[in-house]
């Protein structure tokens, strides 16, 4: 409660316009439950921390992990926390698979990653997701990228039959097919947006930091 009051006070002090979702965003939130069923989506799964107390460990010199550990050692595919690079990945839409270590760090900052299967046939729904989150007003703390790391074996690809994975710190939702409505509903709940802080349902430990 004290943190929320502090955030509100800071927002007022710097003239942040706290606002409700706009008409297009409200329509997506309304459509999300039905779209989740038609797109074959799971519910949102809570992922346990990485083992050994290394959920927030940075990789590199002097770390227990000189390099990023094998993806198969993470509690979920794609990873939702665990050892990561010291610098987070910037928000944006990526055409090629980005650094996994940097992307996990972005989750720690309350970013959301919309992963898609690069081997799946092109889908108009995926193009909708990419266009929507490329907009300047929608890309805040959001990454859209292909998940394809064949050197990591089965952990380097989305689970069989899934073409979209929505990932936040300790939270994952998988879908057979991409859906903008489902993706936006997940983003609305699990990325930290100062303008809509009241909607945040996640537990990222560094949610006030940028990516």
Secondary structure as UniProt FT lines:
FT   HELIX           2..13
FT   TURN            14..15
FT   HELIX           23..38
FT   TURN            39..40
FT   STRAND          45..46
FT   HELIX           51..53
FT   TURN            55..56
FT   TURN            61..62
FT   HELIX           71..73
FT   STRAND          92..93
FT   HELIX           100..108
FT   TURN            109..110
FT   STRAND          112..116
FT   TURN            118..119
FT   HELIX           124..134
FT   TURN            136..138
FT   TURN            140..141
FT   STRAND          142..146
FT   HELIX           150..156
FT   TURN            160..161
FT   STRAND          164..168
FT   TURN            169..170
FT   STRAND          171..175
FT   HELIX           180..190
FT   HELIX           194..199
FT   TURN            205..208
//
